[in-house]
């Protein structure tokens, strides 16, 4: 009997001895993982503005999300177009007076010169300069502005929109002017512009389209529509945006598709 018990104890001992390293290894690995690989705390990037943005990424309903986005951006687009139409009216009156050899009032001349300067043109108020200015001082259809904002900012959810109020993917080129893209090519110096207000972002977008040489074709299309007394349609102007995206024609086709698919939201 004692011999049997001894054999049994000896068997248990050998089984324990063989299993011990495997039992211990889990504890050791766990301790090592805890000490050598602490959990990474995700760093939250602080906004570069004080604007309270709707949480566009939290909308479960697509229609509600679109309505919220357009309602947020549209007032600024409308305000910019209203300002431009006022500037345009001043220039048209000044040109008409000059063409009829009527002298401009001092305030008229000053206002016209300021408008010319703000659009990167010579400040001398004459018929030629005003005619050149009228190609630049013109509206951007809200359908186009809103769809570019939606496209470039992923409906307001992109990092650049949330952190820097950049809804239009605009770049800047002085150090510290905005946000450094995480995937910026080695040697590149551009940043993605940051703004303090939504209105500033929209104004910058309008000025970019209306003055940059890359969008000369868009301004020519718009001027021809004016000349022919036709509506300035967003789907016509998109053809002047070949330089806005590296995607070229595909980008234009996508914008036109988005414009046609979202018409129900533009005037809500």
Buried (B, 14 or more C-beta within 10 A) or exposed (E): EEEEEEEEEEEEEEEEEEEEEEEEEEEEEEEEEEEEEEEEEEEEEEBBBEBEBEEBEEBEEEEEBBBBBBEBBBEBBEEBBEBBEEBBEBBEBBBEBBEEEEEBEEEBBEBBBEBBEBBEBEEEBEEEBBEBBBBBBBBBBBBBBBBBBBBBBBBBBBBBBBBBBBBBBBBBEEEEEBBEBEEEEEEEEBBBBBBEEBBBBBBBBBBBBBBBEBBBBBBEBBBEBEEEEEEBBBBBBBBBBBBBBEEEEEBBEBBBEBBEEBEEBBEE
